Amino acid sequence: MDAPPIDARASDLRPLDQRLIHAAERIAAALERLAPPAPAASDLDAAEAFVWHPSPARLAAVPKVSRVALDLLKGLDRQKQILFDNTDRFARRLPANNALLWGARGTGKSSLVKATHAAINAASPGALALIEIHREDIKTLPDLLGLLRDRARRCLILCDDLSFDREDTDYKALKSVLDGGIEGRPENVLFYATSNRRHLMPRDMIENERATAISPSEATEEKVSLSDRFGLWLGFHNCDQDTYFEMVEGYAESLGLAIATADLRSAAVEWSMTRGARSGRVAWQFIQDLAGRLGGESRPETR
């Protein structure tokens, strides 16, 4: 007996077959509603900077980046030159390294990245898109790279305050992305991270594993080698008093604050003593307070 044609009408099917077909259609519709939508192709020319949001996957444009000008970052001449040169080579489609900026809090690590991005784009408009990825989303970095791969525009990804705790395994995703995997890092993407830790891991975690492991060097190699995946390391440290004064005076001049240098320095010293530190962040916070007390206007950028 010949089989019925494939395009037989539903009315020609037995009632049980019809119920099965309707049930399958309802299940398929439900699964389609539950499934996450495909990532939208973000317009990388829509802005100079973006923030990565993994769920749903999208790049949110940032109309105005919170930053200070490169020439206002004092006491960082060496770091500025090295990072600018590396970023400039990348923008000109030459080989460049992923960079880890590590050191004390408030010493200008993320400010330097944002200021460098602005300086590069000022010289070559639209050369680089700055994309911020939050620490808690670092495990989705491969998804972001997949979205950026084969795009025409060069992209600088920044993860601020990157570090990993004892039970954290997200660092494995970062390791494979930096220079591992069969696809490798896209040619149009560079990754910069800032951290208070040189090896991105807490010191007591590394020392504890060394003390308890049969082979201490092998036990810590996987974790310590994460920072080795960055071709460029830049260290940042608390500044001396002369550099602190240079920062404060530079900020005061840029805001047009009417105050004598001696009075400015005296107030700056008192402020730093109450904070227990001298750094770019402390200098900027002092200037914000001073500008408010003098009735001046200050820009919203932060250090």
C-alpha positions in Angstrom: 0.0 0.0 0.0 1.3 3.4 -0.9 2.2 5.8 2.0 0.0 9.0 2.2 1.6 12.1 0.7 3.7 14.2 3.1 1.5 17.2 2.5 -1.6 15.5 3.5 -4.2 17.8 5.1 -4.5 17.8 8.9 -8.1 16.7 8.5 -7.0 13.5 6.9 -4.9 12.6 10.0 -6.3 10.6 12.9 -7.4 12.5 16.0 -4.4 11.2 18.0 -2.0 12.4 15.4 -3.6 15.9 15.4 -3.4 16.1 19.2 0.3 15.2 19.0 1.0 17.8 16.4 -0.8 20.5 18.4 1.1 19.5 21.5 4.4 19.7 19.7 3.5 23.1 18.3 2.7 24.5 21.8 5.9 23.1 23.2 7.9 24.7 20.4 6.2 28.0 20.9 6.9 27.9 24.7 10.6 27.1 24.2 10.9 30.0 21.7 9.4 32.4 24.3 11.9 31.1 27.0 15.0 31.2 24.8 17.1 34.3 25.0 17.0 36.5 22.0 20.0 36.5 19.6 22.5 39.3 20.4 21.7 42.4 18.5 24.5 43.7 16.3 25.4 46.8 18.2 26.4 49.9 16.2 30.0 50.5 17.2 29.9 53.9 15.4 27.1 55.2 17.6 29.4 56.4 20.4 33.0 56.6 21.6 32.3 54.4 24.6 30.0 51.5 25.6 29.2 49.4 28.6 28.8 45.6 28.1 25.5 44.1 29.4 25.5 40.3 29.0 21.8 39.7 29.7 20.4 40.4 27.2 23.6 40.7 25.4 24.1 44.3 24.2 26.5 47.2 24.2 25.0 50.3 25.8 26.3 53.6 24.4 27.8 56.1 26.9 27.1 59.6 25.7 29.8 61.2 27.9 32.7 59.4 29.5 33.6 60.4 33.1 37.3 61.2 32.8 40.0 63.8 33.2 42.4 65.2 30.6 45.7 63.3 30.1 47.8 66.4 31.0 46.1 66.6 34.4 47.4 63.2 35.4 50.6 64.2 37.3 53.4 62.0 38.5 52.7 59.3 35.9 55.0 60.4 33.1 56.5 56.9 32.5 53.1 55.1 32.7 51.5 57.7 30.4 54.1 57.3 27.7 54.2 53.5 27.8 50.4 53.1 27.7 49.9 55.8 25.1 52.5 54.3 22.8 51.0 50.8 23.2 47.4 52.1 22.6 48.5 54.2 19.6 50.1 51.2 17.9 46.9 49.3 18.4 44.9 52.1 16.9 47.2 52.2 13.9 46.7 48.4 13.4 50.2 47.5 14.6 51.0 44.8 17.2 50.2 45.7 20.8 50.0 44.1 24.2 47.1 43.5 26.6 47.9 45.6 29.7 47.6 45.2 33.5 47.7 48.4 35.5 48.2 47.5 39.1 48.9 49.3 42.4 47.6 51.4 45.2 44.0 52.7 45.2 43.3 56.1 43.7 46.6 56.4 41.9 45.1 57.0 38.4 45.0 53.6 36.8 41.5 53.7 35.2 41.8 57.4 34.7 44.9 56.9 32.6 43.1 54.3 30.4 40.2 56.6 29.8 42.4 59.7 29.3 44.6 57.7 26.8 41.5 56.6 24.9 40.4 60.2 24.6 43.8 61.4 23.5 44.0 58.8 20.8 40.5 59.6 19.4 41.3 63.3 19.6 44.2 62.7 17.2 42.4 60.2 15.1 38.6 60.7 15.5 36.7 57.4 15.9 39.8 55.3 15.9 38.9 53.4 19.1 35.8 52.3 20.9 36.2 52.0 24.7 34.1 49.1 26.1 33.8 48.6 29.9 33.1 45.2 31.2 32.2 44.8 34.9 34.2 42.5 37.1 31.1 40.3 37.8 30.6 39.8 34.0 34.1 38.7 33.2 32.9 35.1 32.6 30.9 36.5 29.6 34.1 38.0 28.0 34.1 35.2 25.3 30.5 36.3 24.4 31.6 39.9 24.1 34.6 38.9 21.9 32.3 36.9 19.7 30.2 40.0 19.2 33.2 42.1 18.3 35.0 39.6 16.2 35.3 40.6 12.5 34.0 44.1 13.2 35.8 46.9 11.4 36.3 49.3 14.4 39.1 48.7 16.9 37.9 48.1 20.4 39.6 48.7 23.7 38.0 46.6 26.5 38.5 47.9 30.1 37.8 45.9 33.3 38.3 48.1 36.3 39.3 46.7 39.7 39.8 43.2 38.5 40.7 40.5 41.1 39.7 37.0 42.0 39.0 35.4 45.4 39.8 31.9 46.7 36.7 30.1 45.3 36.5 32.2 42.1 37.0 30.2 38.9 36.2 33.1 36.5 39.9 33.6 36.0 40.0 30.5 33.8 37.7 32.1 31.2 40.0 35.2 31.2 43.1 33.1 30.8 41.8 31.3 27.8 40.7 34.5 26.2 43.9 36.5 26.6 46.0 34.3 24.5 44.6 30.8 24.5 41.9 28.9 22.6 41.9 28.0 19.0 40.3 31.3 17.9 42.5 33.5 20.0 41.9 37.2 20.7 40.3 39.1 17.8 42.8 41.3 16.0 40.5 44.3 16.5 40.3 43.9 20.3 42.8 44.9 23.1 42.2 44.1 26.8 43.2 46.5 29.6 42.6 45.7 33.3 43.2 47.6 36.5 43.8 45.9 39.9 45.1 46.5 43.3 46.9 43.1 43.1 49.8 42.5 40.8 48.9 38.8 40.4 45.1 39.4 40.6 45.0 36.9 43.5 45.1 37.6 47.3 48.6 37.1 48.7 47.4 34.8 51.5 45.7 32.5 49.0 48.9 32.1 47.0 51.1 31.6 50.1 48.7 29.1 51.7 48.8 27.0 48.5 52.6 27.1 48.5 52.7 26.0 52.1 50.4 23.0 51.8 51.0 21.7 48.3 53.3 18.8 47.5 54.8 20.8 44.6 54.3 24.5 45.6 55.5 25.9 42.4 53.0 23.8 40.3 50.2 24.5 42.8 50.3 28.2 42.2 51.5 28.3 38.6 47.9 28.3 37.2 46.8 31.3 39.3 50.0 33.4 39.2 50.3 32.8 35.4 47.2 34.7 34.8 49.0 38.0 35.2 51.7 36.7 32.9 49.2 36.6 30.1 49.3 40.4 30.1 52.2 41.5 27.9 52.4 44.9 29.6 52.6 45.6 33.4 52.4 49.1 34.8 52.8 49.7 38.5 51.2 52.6 40.3 52.2 53.8 43.8 51.2 56.6 46.2 52.8 59.9 45.3 55.2 62.1 47.3 54.2 65.5 48.6 55.7 67.5 45.7 53.7 65.4 43.2 50.6 65.7 45.3 51.0 69.5 45.2 51.5 69.4 41.5 48.2 67.4 41.1 46.3 69.8 43.4 47.6 72.9 41.6 46.9 71.5 38.2 43.3 70.7 39.1 42.8 74.2 40.8 44.2 75.9 37.7 42.0 73.9 35.3 38.9 74.9 37.4 40.0 78.5 37.7 39.9 78.5 41.5 40.9 81.8 43.1 43.2 80.9 46.0 46.8 81.7 46.9 49.3 78.9 46.3 50.4 78.8 50.0 46.8 78.6 51.2 46.0 75.9 48.6 49.0 73.8 49.7 48.2 74.2 53.4 44.6 73.1 52.9 45.7 70.2 50.7 48.1 68.9 53.3 45.4 69.0 56.0 43.0 67.2 53.7 45.6 64.4 52.9 46.3 63.9 56.6 42.6 63.4 57.3 42.5 60.8 54.6 45.8 59.1 55.6 47.1 59.1 52.0 48.3 61.2 49.1 47.1 60.1 45.7 45.4 61.5 42.6 42.0 60.5 44.0 42.6 62.3 47.3 43.8 65.4 45.3 40.7 65.4 43.2 38.4 64.9 46.2 40.1 67.8 47.9 39.6 70.0 44.9 35.9 69.1 44.7 35.5 70.1 48.3 37.5 73.3 47.8 35.6 74.3 44.7 32.3 73.8 46.6 33.5 76.0 49.5 34.7 78.7 47.1 31.5 78.6 45.1 33.3 77.5 42.0 32.1 75.2 39.3 33.7 71.8 38.9 33.4 69.2 36.2 31.7 65.9 36.9 34.8 63.8 35.9 36.3 61.7 38.7 39.7 60.2 39.2 
